[in-house]
Amino acid sequence: MNTKNRLVWTTAGLVLGGVVAVSATPAQAADPGITVVKSAQSEPGKNAIASCPSGSKVIGGGYQGNGVFANGGTVYDMVEASTPTGDATGWGARFHSGRVIAHAICSTS
């Protein structure tokens, strides 16, 4: 599948600027030019950044979160950001008060 046919879903919240990248664990996708990376889990309400390997750019991403719930299980949190980094070398995510893990889909082509 070429990159023109890929569907990238983003929920642009806040611009993630000046954040510190966290360590990422790469996983190889079916296409040898594609790598999926995952950040460490963020602190509550803080940014998580999944950084692409050197020489690749982000083509998509998302997040996995542990939101905060109020009495009775009512959701009491929200995603504030799930967006590519400004320099297109990773994906960032942040929950309002919960913890989050960012995932980046990276390509060398």
ZABA-845893 format. One record per residue (C-alpha): residue number from 1; z negated, y negated, x. Coordinates in Angstrom, 3 decimals. Layout:
// residues N
<atom><n>NUM</n><z>Z</z><y>Y</y><x>X</x></atom>
...
END
This chain:
// residues 109
<atom><n>1</n><z>0.000</z><y>0.000</y><x>0.000</x></atom>
<atom><n>2</n><z>0.920</z><y>-3.337</y><x>1.559</x></atom>
<atom><n>3</n><z>-1.377</z><y>-6.350</y><x>1.389</x></atom>
<atom><n>4</n><z>0.828</z><y>-8.172</y><x>-1.143</x></atom>
<atom><n>5</n><z>-0.017</z><y>-5.477</y><x>-3.686</x></atom>
<atom><n>6</n><z>-3.774</z><y>-5.558</y><x>-3.125</x></atom>
<atom><n>7</n><z>-5.926</z><y>-7.128</y><x>-5.786</x></atom>
<atom><n>8</n><z>-8.787</z><y>-9.160</y><x>-4.391</x></atom>
<atom><n>9</n><z>-11.591</z><y>-10.009</y><x>-6.811</x></atom>
<atom><n>10</n><z>-13.889</z><y>-12.799</y><x>-5.840</x></atom>
<atom><n>11</n><z>-16.633</z><y>-14.567</y><x>-7.580</x></atom>
<atom><n>12</n><z>-16.766</z><y>-17.817</y><x>-5.685</x></atom>
<atom><n>13</n><z>-20.232</z><y>-19.234</y><x>-5.885</x></atom>
<atom><n>14</n><z>-21.381</z><y>-21.277</y><x>-2.977</x></atom>
<atom><n>15</n><z>-19.564</z><y>-21.866</y><x>0.277</x></atom>
<atom><n>16</n><z>-21.217</z><y>-19.752</y><x>2.925</x></atom>
<atom><n>17</n><z>-21.327</z><y>-21.973</y><x>5.962</x></atom>
<atom><n>18</n><z>-23.599</z><y>-21.925</y><x>8.956</x></atom>
<atom><n>19</n><z>-25.024</z><y>-18.491</y><x>8.257</x></atom>
<atom><n>20</n><z>-25.957</z><y>-15.879</y><x>10.799</x></atom>
<atom><n>21</n><z>-23.925</z><y>-12.695</y><x>10.734</x></atom>
<atom><n>22</n><z>-25.860</z><y>-9.458</y><x>10.485</x></atom>
<atom><n>23</n><z>-24.963</z><y>-6.150</y><x>12.075</x></atom>
<atom><n>24</n><z>-22.263</z><y>-4.202</y><x>10.280</x></atom>
<atom><n>25</n><z>-21.367</z><y>-0.540</y><x>10.085</x></atom>
<atom><n>26</n><z>-17.593</z><y>0.137</y><x>10.009</x></atom>
<atom><n>27</n><z>-16.020</z><y>2.931</y><x>7.947</x></atom>
<atom><n>28</n><z>-12.392</z><y>3.984</y><x>8.278</x></atom>
<atom><n>29</n><z>-10.215</z><y>3.774</y><x>5.161</x></atom>
<atom><n>30</n><z>-7.078</z><y>5.861</y><x>4.428</x></atom>
<atom><n>31</n><z>-4.830</z><y>3.183</y><x>6.016</x></atom>
<atom><n>32</n><z>-5.516</z><y>3.082</y><x>9.795</x></atom>
<atom><n>33</n><z>-5.172</z><y>-0.728</y><x>9.760</x></atom>
<atom><n>34</n><z>-7.948</z><y>-1.068</y><x>7.155</x></atom>
<atom><n>35</n><z>-11.669</z><y>-1.004</y><x>7.953</x></atom>
<atom><n>36</n><z>-14.539</z><y>-1.355</y><x>5.505</x></atom>
<atom><n>37</n><z>-17.719</z><y>-2.925</y><x>6.881</x></atom>
<atom><n>38</n><z>-21.160</z><y>-3.275</y><x>5.353</x></atom>
<atom><n>39</n><z>-23.903</z><y>-5.744</y><x>6.238</x></atom>
<atom><n>40</n><z>-27.599</z><y>-5.063</y><x>6.524</x></atom>
<atom><n>41</n><z>-29.627</z><y>-5.762</y><x>3.400</x></atom>
<atom><n>42</n><z>-30.556</z><y>-9.447</y><x>3.114</x></atom>
<atom><n>43</n><z>-34.000</z><y>-10.881</y><x>2.655</x></atom>
<atom><n>44</n><z>-34.709</z><y>-11.977</y><x>-0.949</x></atom>
<atom><n>45</n><z>-32.487</z><y>-14.942</y><x>-1.881</x></atom>
<atom><n>46</n><z>-30.784</z><y>-15.027</y><x>1.540</x></atom>
<atom><n>47</n><z>-27.164</z><y>-14.524</y><x>2.640</x></atom>
<atom><n>48</n><z>-25.715</z><y>-11.191</y><x>3.726</x></atom>
<atom><n>49</n><z>-22.545</z><y>-11.291</y><x>5.841</x></atom>
<atom><n>50</n><z>-20.304</z><y>-8.310</y><x>6.586</x></atom>
<atom><n>51</n><z>-18.246</z><y>-9.255</y><x>9.664</x></atom>
<atom><n>52</n><z>-14.813</z><y>-7.779</y><x>10.356</x></atom>
<atom><n>53</n><z>-14.158</z><y>-6.142</y><x>13.724</x></atom>
<atom><n>54</n><z>-12.562</z><y>-8.336</y><x>16.374</x></atom>
<atom><n>55</n><z>-8.841</z><y>-8.828</y><x>15.771</x></atom>
<atom><n>56</n><z>-8.971</z><y>-8.257</y><x>12.014</x></atom>
<atom><n>57</n><z>-9.232</z><y>-10.515</y><x>8.970</x></atom>
<atom><n>58</n><z>-10.901</z><y>-10.007</y><x>5.606</x></atom>
<atom><n>59</n><z>-8.599</z><y>-9.074</y><x>2.706</x></atom>
<atom><n>60</n><z>-11.292</z><y>-8.319</y><x>0.129</x></atom>
<atom><n>61</n><z>-14.921</z><y>-7.539</y><x>-0.375</x></atom>
<atom><n>62</n><z>-17.858</z><y>-7.313</y><x>-2.682</x></atom>
<atom><n>63</n><z>-21.557</z><y>-6.644</y><x>-2.815</x></atom>
<atom><n>64</n><z>-24.274</z><y>-4.191</y><x>-3.747</x></atom>
<atom><n>65</n><z>-27.449</z><y>-5.837</y><x>-4.948</x></atom>
<atom><n>66</n><z>-31.014</z><y>-5.218</y><x>-5.877</x></atom>
<atom><n>67</n><z>-31.638</z><y>-7.831</y><x>-8.512</x></atom>
<atom><n>68</n><z>-34.972</z><y>-8.983</y><x>-9.832</x></atom>
<atom><n>69</n><z>-36.077</z><y>-7.986</y><x>-13.340</x></atom>
<atom><n>70</n><z>-38.627</z><y>-9.617</y><x>-15.630</x></atom>
<atom><n>71</n><z>-40.982</z><y>-7.957</y><x>-18.108</x></atom>
<atom><n>72</n><z>-39.300</z><y>-5.197</y><x>-20.063</x></atom>
<atom><n>73</n><z>-36.351</z><y>-4.941</y><x>-17.658</x></atom>
<atom><n>74</n><z>-34.596</z><y>-8.196</y><x>-18.586</x></atom>
<atom><n>75</n><z>-32.364</z><y>-9.319</y><x>-15.715</x></atom>
<atom><n>76</n><z>-33.942</z><y>-12.314</y><x>-14.007</x></atom>
<atom><n>77</n><z>-31.481</z><y>-12.833</y><x>-11.186</x></atom>
<atom><n>78</n><z>-27.830</z><y>-13.616</y><x>-10.588</x></atom>
<atom><n>79</n><z>-25.146</z><y>-13.529</y><x>-7.944</x></atom>
<atom><n>80</n><z>-24.844</z><y>-16.968</y><x>-6.387</x></atom>
<atom><n>81</n><z>-22.012</z><y>-16.059</y><x>-4.025</x></atom>
<atom><n>82</n><z>-19.567</z><y>-13.252</y><x>-3.290</x></atom>
<atom><n>83</n><z>-16.782</z><y>-14.750</y><x>-1.249</x></atom>
<atom><n>84</n><z>-14.832</z><y>-14.528</y><x>2.023</x></atom>
<atom><n>85</n><z>-16.329</z><y>-16.471</y><x>4.905</x></atom>
<atom><n>86</n><z>-14.695</z><y>-19.813</y><x>5.676</x></atom>
<atom><n>87</n><z>-12.953</z><y>-18.443</y><x>8.775</x></atom>
<atom><n>88</n><z>-11.713</z><y>-15.277</y><x>6.954</x></atom>
<atom><n>89</n><z>-13.502</z><y>-12.939</y><x>9.373</x></atom>
<atom><n>90</n><z>-15.941</z><y>-11.443</y><x>6.880</x></atom>
<atom><n>91</n><z>-17.437</z><y>-11.381</y><x>3.404</x></atom>
<atom><n>92</n><z>-20.664</z><y>-13.040</y><x>2.290</x></atom>
<atom><n>93</n><z>-22.885</z><y>-12.488</y><x>-0.709</x></atom>
<atom><n>94</n><z>-26.168</z><y>-13.861</y><x>-2.020</x></atom>
<atom><n>95</n><z>-28.383</z><y>-13.241</y><x>-5.041</x></atom>
<atom><n>96</n><z>-30.566</z><y>-16.034</y><x>-6.379</x></atom>
<atom><n>97</n><z>-33.798</z><y>-14.226</y><x>-5.578</x></atom>
<atom><n>98</n><z>-32.951</z><y>-10.556</y><x>-4.936</x></atom>
<atom><n>99</n><z>-31.648</z><y>-8.602</y><x>-1.954</x></atom>
<atom><n>100</n><z>-27.945</z><y>-7.930</y><x>-1.399</x></atom>
<atom><n>101</n><z>-25.601</z><y>-6.009</y><x>0.901</x></atom>
<atom><n>102</n><z>-22.132</z><y>-7.486</y><x>1.517</x></atom>
<atom><n>103</n><z>-19.027</z><y>-5.306</y><x>1.966</x></atom>
<atom><n>104</n><z>-15.838</z><y>-6.531</y><x>3.673</x></atom>
<atom><n>105</n><z>-12.394</z><y>-4.922</y><x>3.583</x></atom>
<atom><n>106</n><z>-10.690</z><y>-5.869</y><x>6.838</x></atom>
<atom><n>107</n><z>-7.096</z><y>-5.504</y><x>8.044</x></atom>
<atom><n>108</n><z>-5.425</z><y>-5.779</y><x>11.415</x></atom>
<atom><n>109</n><z>-1.998</z><y>-6.390</y><x>9.838</x></atom>
END
